[in-house]
């Protein structure tokens, strides 16, 4: 009887060990696509190139930066700019939201008179951001003839 009780206790101990070893503390839920993209985009981006209708405007934007910020789980986020020339399709700051495809579309200043759809792409290493849009508004502290057209901004982050 003692041998059977010892064997039973040993088997029970091993079974318990196996059972509880498979029960991890649980994993974090996978972040949404929007939260994953927000994490990649949230940074201060420095201009590396800019074109208007395929003509370089890099000299005019040499000091331009774009800061993107936000809180995971939110639906609206913030942006601010610095170093804009007087002729710019960018406001000093505003809000943005993801478009239909969070991996490639942003709507700048959604729900306002300044609403503008933007298309973006990130490099595989996450250090280069390209933003393109067609601007047809009056511009911000600028002359209209100098800001209308197809813009492509390429940014980098450290």
N, C-alpha and C positions, 0 to 999 in steps of 0.2 A: 504494500500500500504506500509506503514511503517513497519508493521509486516512482510510482505512478503519479503521486502528488508533485514530486520534484520535476518530472517530465512535463506534466501539465503546466506548472508554473513557468518553466523555461519556454515552452511553446507559447504561452500567453504573453510573456515578456517580449519574445521575438516578434510575434504578431502585432503587438501594440507599437513596437518600435517601427516596424514597416508601415503600419497604418499612419502614424503621426509624422513620419518622415515625408510622406507624400503630401501632407497638408502644409503648404507654405503659408506665410503670413498674408498671402494675397498680393496680387500685383496692382500697380496703379492703373486706373483706367487709361486707355489710349486717348491722348488729346485729340480734339476734333481737327479737321483739316485747317479750319480757320485759325485755331490756336497754334498749330504747327507753323503755319505761314507767318502769323504775327510774330512768333519767336524769331523767325529768320529775318523778318523785315525791321524789327525794332532795333534801331541803331541810328547813329549820325553818319550819313553817307556824304562823301566828298565827290564833287564832280570830276570826272575824268574826260568826258567828251559831251558835246551838245551840238545838235544840228537843227536848223529850221529849214524845211523844204530841201533837205540834203545839202545845205550850205552850213559850214562850220560857224558856230557862235561861241567857240571855246574861249576866245579872248575876252568876250563880254561877261562870261560866267566863271572866270578863273577862281573866284573866291566863294562860289556858291556851295552851300551845304543844305541838305535835306535831313531833318530829324523826324523819324517815325516812332511813335510811341502808342502804347495801349495796354489794356488789361485783358488777360485771357478770359474768355467767356462773355465779354462785352460784344456789342454789335456796332459800336461807333468808336473810332480811335482818333488820335490827334496827329497833326504834322506841323512842323514849323520850318521856316527857311531863313537863311542868312546869306549875306553877300550877293543879293540879287542886284542886277543892274536896273536902271530906271525903266528899261524896256523889258518887261517880263510877263509871261503868262501865269506866274506863280504869285499868290498872295503871301503875306508874311507868315500867316498861320491859318489853320482851319481844321476841319474834320474830314475823315474818310471812312469808308465802309467797303467790305469786300463785295465784288460783283457776283454774277451768277457762278463763275468759276473762281473760287478763292485762290487757286494756284496761278492765276494769270490776269485777273481783273480786279480793279479798284475803282470805286466811284468817289471822286474828290468832292467835298462839300455837298454831299447828298442832301436833297430836299431843300436846297437854297437856289437862288438865282444864278449862283456860280457853279452849279453842279456840272461835273465833267467826268466822263468815263475815261479811265486810263488802262492801258495794257502794260503788264510788267512781266519781266522774266528775271530769274536769279541764276547765276552760274552754279555749277555742281558743287563748288566749294563754298558757296554762299557769300563770297566776297565781292561780287559784281552784281549790280542791280541796273537793269535797263527799263526805263519808263518811256512809253510813247503815247502820244495823243494828238488830236487835231484841235487847235484852239481857234475859236471864231468870235470870241467876245471882244470887249473893248480894251482889255488889258488892265493891269493894276499899276497906277501911276505911270502910264506909258502911252505912247501914240499907237493907235490901232494898226496902222500899216506895218509896224515892226513886229507885231506879235501874232498876227493871224497866220495859220498854216500848220503843217505837220511837224511836230517837235519830237525829237528823240534825245533823252537825257541818259547818259551812262554814268553811274556812280560806283565808287568803291568804298570799302570800309577796311580799317586796319585788321 
